[in-house]
């Protein structure tokens, strides 16, 4: 699964906007947009990945897999 698809699915399923997702994870909107870019080399930090996993209802391993190069 692509990073962009994971984030878009997460926002659709949870009814979050990019701003709301950014707030929930503790990052800026720009960071969420950068995460969607397949060429952006920096994955979420561990606390951010945990927050994404909690919001998505998946394991942190799944988030790590999605964001691995």
URJO-V48704 format. One record per residue. RES is the residue in one letter. PHI is phi in degrees with one decimal (* if undefined). OMEGA is omega as a letter, one per 30 degrees, with the letter a starting at -180 (none if undefined). D_FIRST is the distance of its C-alpha to the first C-alpha in Angstrom with 1 decimal. Layout:
# URJO-V48704
res->RES phi->PHI omega->OMEGA d_first->D_FIRST
res->RES phi->PHI omega->OMEGA d_first->D_FIRST
This chain:
# URJO-V48704
res->X phi->* omega->l d_first->0.0
res->X phi->-76.4 omega->l d_first->3.8
res->X phi->-56.1 omega->a d_first->6.6
res->X phi->-59.8 omega->a d_first->8.4
res->X phi->-64.3 omega->l d_first->6.6
res->X phi->-59.0 omega->a d_first->6.6
res->X phi->-67.4 omega->l d_first->10.1
res->X phi->-65.6 omega->l d_first->11.2
res->X phi->-62.0 omega->l d_first->10.5
res->X phi->-59.5 omega->a d_first->12.3
res->X phi->-67.0 omega->l d_first->15.1
res->X phi->-65.5 omega->a d_first->15.6
res->X phi->-67.0 omega->a d_first->15.9
res->X phi->-95.8 omega->l d_first->18.1
res->X phi->70.6 omega->a d_first->20.0
res->X phi->-97.0 omega->l d_first->19.7
res->X phi->-86.1 omega->l d_first->20.3
res->X phi->-60.0 omega->l d_first->19.0
res->X phi->-62.7 omega->a d_first->22.4
res->X phi->-67.5 omega->l d_first->22.3
res->X phi->-63.9 omega->l d_first->18.9
res->X phi->-58.6 omega->l d_first->20.4
res->X phi->-62.1 omega->a d_first->23.5
res->X phi->-65.3 omega->a d_first->22.0
res->X phi->-93.3 omega->l d_first->20.2
res->X phi->87.8 omega->l d_first->23.2
res->X phi->-130.6 omega->l d_first->22.0
res->X phi->-86.0 omega->l d_first->23.0
res->X phi->-59.9 omega->l d_first->21.3
res->X phi->-58.9 omega->l d_first->21.2
res->X phi->-64.7 omega->l d_first->19.1
res->X phi->-61.1 omega->l d_first->16.4
res->X phi->-62.1 omega->l d_first->16.6
res->X phi->-66.8 omega->l d_first->16.5
res->X phi->-59.2 omega->l d_first->13.4
res->X phi->-69.3 omega->a d_first->11.7
res->X phi->-75.8 omega->a d_first->13.2
res->X phi->-63.8 omega->l d_first->11.3
res->X phi->-92.8 omega->l d_first->14.8
res->X phi->-72.5 omega->a d_first->15.7
res->X phi->-84.8 omega->a d_first->16.4
res->X phi->-103.4 omega->l d_first->17.1
res->X phi->-76.8 omega->l d_first->14.7
res->X phi->-61.2 omega->l d_first->16.0
res->X phi->-69.7 omega->a d_first->19.1
res->X phi->-58.5 omega->l d_first->19.5
res->X phi->-62.3 omega->l d_first->21.2
res->X phi->-68.2 omega->l d_first->18.6
res->X phi->-64.2 omega->l d_first->15.7
res->X phi->-62.2 omega->l d_first->18.0
res->X phi->-63.9 omega->l d_first->18.5
res->X phi->-62.8 omega->l d_first->14.9
res->X phi->-62.8 omega->l d_first->14.6
res->X phi->-61.8 omega->l d_first->17.8
res->X phi->-65.1 omega->a d_first->17.0
res->X phi->-83.3 omega->a d_first->13.7
res->X phi->69.1 omega->l d_first->15.7
res->X phi->-130.6 omega->l d_first->13.5
res->X phi->-80.4 omega->l d_first->14.5
res->X phi->-66.6 omega->l d_first->14.6
res->X phi->-63.9 omega->l d_first->13.2
res->X phi->-63.1 omega->l d_first->9.9
res->X phi->-62.5 omega->l d_first->10.2
res->X phi->-61.2 omega->l d_first->11.4
res->X phi->-65.0 omega->l d_first->8.7
res->X phi->-63.0 omega->a d_first->6.2
res->X phi->-94.1 omega->l d_first->9.2
res->X phi->-75.8 omega->a d_first->10.7
res->X phi->-68.5 omega->none d_first->11.8
